[in-house]
Amino acid sequence: MPNELHGQRIAILIAPRGTEEAEFADAREAAEDAGAEGDAISTEAGEAKTVNSDLDPGSAYAVDKTFAVAHADDYDALILPGGSVGSDTLRGSEEAVSFVRAFFDAGKPVAAICHALWLLVEADVLQGRRLTSYPTLQTDIRNAGGEWTDEEVVVDEHGGSSVLVTSRTPDDLPAFCEHMVEQFAEAGGAA
C-alpha cells in the first residue's frame, strides 16, 4: 500500500556521526515509500555520517533541519534510528531530548530501534510502557519505569497516549518498518 502515509510529515533523527545506517535509511525509505515526507533532523547542519554496526563508516546524509528550527508541531510522527555512538550523542543534547518529549506530550506516534531507546530514557517517557531495544539497554529501560521484553517488535499503545513501536537490532528492520508504517497510518487516519 504505497500511499498509506500520504500527506504525513515524518521527523527522523540523525546524529552528526554514529547513527546506524540501515536503521536510518531503511526506516526513512519505508515511510517515504508509503507516501510520507521525511525530514532528517540533527544537532548540526550539513551532512551526518552514519556507521554500519558502529564500526565501519557508512554513508553521509543531508540534514534537512536542526533542532534549533524544527518543531514537533510540524510533524505527524517520529522515527528514532539507533547506533550506540549516535544515540549517546543525541541523548546528550537537551534540544534533541525536548524534541522527542514533545511528540509524547502531543500524543504522536514514535518508532525507535536499537540504542535509540536511550533518548526515550533521557526524555523520561517510558513509565509503564512495554518495549524492546538492544539487549544491553534493558536495565536502563527498567530503571526508567519501562517493561523490557526480548521480541522482534513491540507496539505499545499505553492507554491512548503516543503509540510506541520498538525493535532490537537491524535484523528486526523488516518487522519494525512494517509495524511503524501501520501504526503511523492508523494514527494519521485518527487525526
C-alpha positions in Angstrom: 0.0 0.0 0.0 2.2 2.8 -1.3 0.1 5.7 -0.1 -0.7 4.7 3.4 1.1 7.8 4.8 0.3 10.2 2.0 0.4 13.8 3.3 2.2 12.9 6.6 5.4 14.6 7.6 7.8 12.4 9.5 10.8 13.6 11.5 13.7 11.2 11.6 16.6 11.9 13.9 20.2 11.5 12.9 23.3 12.3 14.9 26.2 14.2 13.2 28.2 11.0 13.5 27.3 7.5 14.6 23.7 6.7 13.6 23.3 3.2 12.3 22.9 3.5 8.6 20.4 0.6 8.0 18.2 1.8 10.8 18.1 5.4 9.4 17.9 4.5 5.7 15.5 1.6 5.8 13.1 3.3 8.2 13.1 6.5 6.1 12.7 4.6 2.9 9.7 2.7 4.3 8.0 5.9 5.4 8.6 7.6 2.1 7.6 4.6 0.1 4.3 4.7 2.0 3.8 8.3 0.8 5.2 10.3 3.8 7.7 13.2 3.5 10.7 12.6 5.8 13.0 15.2 7.2 16.4 14.3 8.7 16.8 16.4 11.9 20.1 16.8 13.7 22.1 18.9 16.1 24.2 20.3 13.3 23.5 21.5 9.8 25.2 20.0 6.7 25.8 16.3 6.4 25.6 13.5 9.0 27.8 10.4 8.7 26.3 7.1 9.5 28.0 3.8 10.6 27.5 0.1 10.0 27.4 -1.8 13.2 29.2 1.1 15.0 32.5 0.1 13.4 32.5 0.6 9.7 31.9 4.0 8.1 28.5 4.3 6.4 27.2 7.0 4.0 26.7 10.7 4.6 23.1 12.1 4.6 22.0 15.7 4.2 20.5 17.2 7.3 17.2 18.9 6.4 16.7 20.8 9.7 18.4 21.3 13.0 16.7 21.1 16.4 17.0 24.9 16.6 14.4 25.3 13.8 12.5 22.0 13.8 9.3 21.8 15.9 7.3 18.7 16.8 4.1 20.5 15.8 5.3 20.4 12.2 5.3 16.6 12.1 2.9 13.7 12.3 5.3 11.1 13.7 8.9 10.5 14.8 11.5 7.9 13.9 14.5 7.2 16.1 17.2 5.1 14.5 19.9 3.6 16.7 23.6 3.3 16.8 25.3 3.5 20.1 27.5 6.5 19.3 24.8 8.4 17.6 22.1 7.7 20.2 24.5 8.6 23.0 25.3 11.9 21.2 21.6 12.8 20.8 20.6 11.9 24.4 23.3 14.4 25.5 21.5 17.2 23.6 18.7 18.9 25.5 17.3 20.2 22.2 17.0 16.6 20.9 15.6 15.3 24.2 13.0 18.1 24.3 12.1 17.4 20.7 11.4 13.8 21.4 9.5 14.6 24.6 7.2 16.9 22.6 6.0 14.0 20.4 4.9 12.1 23.5 3.3 15.2 25.1 1.3 15.7 21.8 0.3 12.0 21.7 2.0 11.5 18.3 3.4 8.1 17.3 7.0 7.3 17.8 9.1 4.4 16.4 12.5 3.6 18.0 15.0 0.9 17.3 18.2 -0.5 19.0 20.1 2.1 21.1 17.7 4.9 20.2 15.7 3.9 23.3 18.4 5.9 25.3 16.7 9.0 24.0 13.4 7.8 25.5 15.1 7.0 28.8 16.5 10.5 28.8 13.2 12.1 27.8 11.5 10.3 30.8 8.7 8.9 28.7 8.9 5.1 29.4 7.0 4.8 32.7 4.5 1.9 32.4 5.4 1.1 28.8 6.2 -2.3 27.3 9.0 -2.2 24.8 12.2 -3.8 23.4 15.6 -2.5 22.5 19.2 -3.6 22.0 19.6 -6.0 24.9 22.2 -4.0 26.8 19.7 -1.2 27.4 17.2 -3.4 29.4 18.5 -2.2 32.8 18.3 1.5 31.7 14.7 0.9 30.5 13.6 -0.9 33.7 15.2 1.9 35.8 13.2 4.4 33.7 9.9 2.5 34.5 9.6 0.6 31.3 8.9 -3.2 30.9 11.6 -4.6 28.7 11.0 -7.7 26.6 13.1 -9.6 24.1 10.9 -9.6 21.0 11.4 -8.6 17.3 8.9 -5.8 17.5 6.7 -4.4 20.3 3.8 -2.0 19.8 2.7 -0.2 23.0 -0.4 2.0 22.9 -0.2 3.0 26.6 -3.8 3.8 27.2 -4.4 6.2 24.4 -1.3 8.2 24.5 1.5 8.1 22.0 1.8 4.7 20.2 5.4 3.5 20.5 6.9 0.9 18.1 10.2 -0.6 19.2 12.7 -3.2 17.9 16.0 -4.6 19.0 18.6 -4.5 16.1 19.0 -4.0 12.3 18.0 -7.7 11.9 14.5 -6.7 13.0 14.1 -3.9 10.4 11.6 -5.6 8.1 9.1 -6.2 11.0 10.0 -2.8 12.6 9.3 -0.9 9.3 6.1 -2.8 8.7 4.6 -2.1 12.1 5.9 1.5 12.0 4.1 2.3 8.8 1.0 0.5 10.0 0.9 2.5 13.3 1.7 5.8 11.6 -1.1 5.2 9.1 -3.6 4.4 11.9 -2.6 7.5 13.9 -2.9 9.6 10.7 -6.3 8.3 10.0 -7.4 9.1 13.5 -6.2 12.7 13.3 
